[in-house]
């Protein structure tokens, strides 16, 4: 039948494009790892790579133990030239501010308390304005910097004056808590060691993640008012602060890099519900910032253009392919089941690769996340797209 021939061709094209895209990204991630290792060895021999930095930590109703670990990791490390600014965004629980006041007696850092909750973006904005250093580092209040050397590695790419922002390597702190945290542990490894690593060689990282990233303040301050007043579909933007800042850097021609050895650990959602809320928020900012990225795509380097078009092609083809697979199952057309299996296999290639690279526990959890992604996470894209005007934080 003619439609079966069309189906076969569609699936083959989808499989070839997906495999080619993954090889494209894996190749660049290998290039990045090779270059980073060489630079890392050279930097280890140097002791003068420590310009003054400002670390901004906004918090709201954070668990006392998590907030303490975060602040201590920022204050009590070997990086010599730093100021720390902690902003309490009008926390309703007394423990957050009490923790900050208690730690202030031991460590030297600046603390600011809002009378009412104004949102994380406003907290970051105030921190940026108060910062006195040439470089500002963002941290989430449930994250922990691995070491002072991680800070050095995060700042090192700014030796290239055309670099505007750098994303650190963020992995999972609470990975052994629940099954949800374990599978996210595997996902974070892929997101940073493959996805961000593959974008870094052509200076096109599209999201400097909030838990640990750095910005050149001179460049940042030029566009800070545009960021704090950002609107989308007539609504004030309240989520995707990190993606918004990254898009601004790319829009104005600055390079955005990933630093593999700038390690930070962060807590991830421990329940399915909180994970889902987080994913919806992330997908909304992903859609919004890709829309803005499309507007100036013609000004970006060729590799970023290729990746953008290639990604969206297989992303949308993947939805069609999965709908076809579900259609086969619903209609009972089991003669075409091999095609449905092939569609799922192609979609899982990314996570199968993670299993090969990490054959232990992480590899198994990566496969589990792959199934979760195919049968739940990716479908949240459409819910997010149809609820873009809803700007509630969700977990705050």
Secondary structure, DSSP 8 states (H G I E B T S, - for coil): -HHHHHHHHHHHHHHHHHHHHHHHHHHHHHHHHHHHHHHHHHHHT-S-----EEEEEEESS--HHHHHHHHHHHHSSS--SEEEEEEE---SSHHHHHHHHHHHTTS--EEEE-SS---HHHHHHHHHHH--SSEEEEEETTEEE--HHHHHHHHHGGGSTTEEEEEEEEEESSTTS-HHHHHHHHHHHHIIIIIIHHHHTTTB-S---TTEEEEEHHHHHHSHHHHHT-EETTEE--S-HHHHHHHHHHHTT-EEEEEEEEEEEE----SHHHHHHHHHHHHHHHHHHHHHHHHTGGGS-HHHHHHHHHHHHHHHHHHHHHHHHHHHHHHT-GGGHHHHHHHHHHHTHHHHHHHHH-TTHHHHHHHHHHHHHHHTGGGHHHHHHHTTT----S--
